[in-house]
């Protein structure tokens, strides 16, 4: 390069030059104070602080996590780890699966919290701040804060879970026409149904019916022994009921009143009055005899404060 156009007259011998006679050891294209031959970051933005190789934090990624130093909140991330937009270790949102198993029965204190993970790391677990494991047994019912960290990383993910109390079998009973309709409200199927201590039914359904008579004791047991038993004594005297119904001829009518006698009329299905009589009440019941009546449908009108009409079937 002739002197009249050479803007770098002192180029070291042997260095390649541009059209104006300048080599990389004489040029600083990004004006960062480091000559091109030493500048590892030739496009440093104007005004940024640089290191000895001409690089600023916006072109450097010291921990090689893909996040430049100037926005990397975790500059010492383990090589190859997954990071978020701020350069910090992270895991997929669905990495953890937490299963809770409730207490089997009241006061057993045997709830469980089981944790599984998709990614293979050494995990640190706490339950309500105390060191725990991925599998935790013998827990009391209640709320738990589960926090999971990764060994060697500044990472923690927390969850709130509940261990439910154990249940006791419970239900309700409605009695009509010699049948008890039972609805189990809580309890573990299948259910075994006893009438007067003899098993009469096994079912997985929560609702069912059984034949009953006055004074019978119904007991329902679940598949879990410690849930106890649901029991009910049948008292037909709480309402006006004819039993047995259908009848061969002799039947009783329950009369839930505190008096000695009651008027009862018997009608045919065509509404013909065939009998009217005052009956003595013994232990809450009245005995009727319709053996002499032909088989068919009859109606008994019981004169209480509000008369009650009962349908009776004579076989």
C-alpha positions, 0 to 999 in steps of 0.5 A, spaced: 500 500 500 503 506 497 504 511 503 499 516 500 493 512 501 496 508 507 492 510 513 496 505 518 504 506 516 507 502 521 503 495 520 508 489 523 511 485 517 507 480 514 500 481 517 494 481 512 492 488 511 485 491 508 485 496 502 487 502 506 493 498 509 491 496 516 491 489 519 487 487 525 492 488 530 491 496 528 483 496 527 478 496 532 471 496 528 467 496 534 470 501 538 471 497 544 478 499 545 480 492 543 484 491 537 480 486 532 486 481 532 484 480 540 477 481 540 473 475 541 466 479 540 467 484 534 460 486 535 460 489 542 454 494 543 457 501 544 458 503 551 458 496 554 463 494 559 468 489 556 473 484 558 480 483 556 478 479 550 473 485 548 466 481 550 461 484 554 456 480 558 451 481 552 455 476 548 458 472 553 454 466 556 459 463 561 455 457 564 453 455 557 446 455 558 444 459 552 442 465 557 447 471 556 450 473 562 447 480 562 440 477 563 442 470 567 440 470 574 443 463 575 450 464 572 453 457 575 448 453 572 450 445 572 452 444 564 446 441 560 441 442 565 434 445 563 433 453 564 428 458 564 428 465 561 432 467 566 437 462 566 435 458 572 434 451 573 427 448 572 423 442 570 417 441 566 411 443 570 408 436 569 414 433 572 411 431 579 405 426 580 403 426 587 398 421 590 395 422 596 391 416 600 386 417 605 386 414 612 383 408 612 378 408 618 378 414 624 384 414 628 388 410 624 393 415 622 395 411 616 395 416 610 400 416 605 403 421 600 407 418 594 411 422 589 414 420 583 418 424 578 419 424 570 426 427 570 432 423 573 435 427 579 436 426 586 430 430 590 430 433 596 423 433 599 420 436 605 413 435 609 410 442 612 418 444 613 420 437 615 425 432 611 421 427 608 421 422 602 418 420 596 414 415 599 411 417 606 407 413 610 403 413 617 400 420 616 395 424 620 389 427 616 390 434 615 393 439 610 400 438 608 405 443 604 410 438 600 416 442 597 421 438 592 428 441 591 433 438 586 440 436 589 446 441 587 440 446 584 437 452 586 430 450 585 424 448 589 417 447 587 411 446 592 404 443 593 399 443 598 395 436 599 390 433 603 390 427 607 382 425 608 380 422 615 377 415 615 370 414 614 365 410 618 359 407 614 353 410 615 346 411 611 339 411 612 333 407 612 325 408 610 320 402 611 314 401 607 309 395 606 314 391 610 320 393 606 326 397 608 329 401 603 337 402 605 341 408 602 349 407 604 351 414 604 359 413 606 362 406 606 366 401 602 363 396 597 361 391 597 356 391 603 353 385 607 346 386 609 344 382 616 337 381 618 337 379 625 344 377 625 343 372 619 346 375 612 340 376 607 344 380 601 351 382 599 351 387 594 356 392 591 350 397 590 349 403 595 342 403 595 337 396 596 331 393 599 330 388 604 324 384 607 323 386 614 318 385 620 316 389 626 322 388 631 327 386 626 334 389 626 338 390 620 345 391 620 350 393 614 357 392 614 362 394 609 368 391 605 373 395 610 372 392 617 374 398 621 369 402 618 364 399 623 357 397 622 350 401 620 344 398 624 337 400 624 331 397 629 325 396 625 319 400 629 313 399 625 309 403 630 311 409 628 306 409 622 299 406 621 301 399 617 298 393 616 302 387 616 303 381 613 300 384 607 298 381 603 295 376 608 291 369 609 286 372 613 289 374 620 293 381 620 295 387 625 295 394 624 300 398 627 296 404 631 301 410 634 296 413 639 296 413 646 289 410 647 285 404 648 281 403 642 280 405 635 274 405 630 276 401 623 271 400 617 272 395 612 270 396 605 270 392 598 274 395 592 267 397 590 267 402 596 262 397 599 262 398 607 262 390 610 265 391 617 265 397 622 268 396 629 271 399 635 278 395 636 282 394 642 289 397 642 294 392 645 301 394 645 300 399 639 297 394 635 290 392 633 288 385 630 284 384 624 281 377 622 278 377 615 278 369 614 271 369 612 272 374 606 273 372 599 280 373 596 281 380 593 282 387 595 280 391 601 280 398 604 281 399 612 279 406 614 282 407 621 279 413 625 285 417 628 285 424 629 286 424 621 283 418 618 288 413 615 286 409 609 290 402 608 289 397 602 289 390 604 290 384 599 287 378 602 290 372 598 
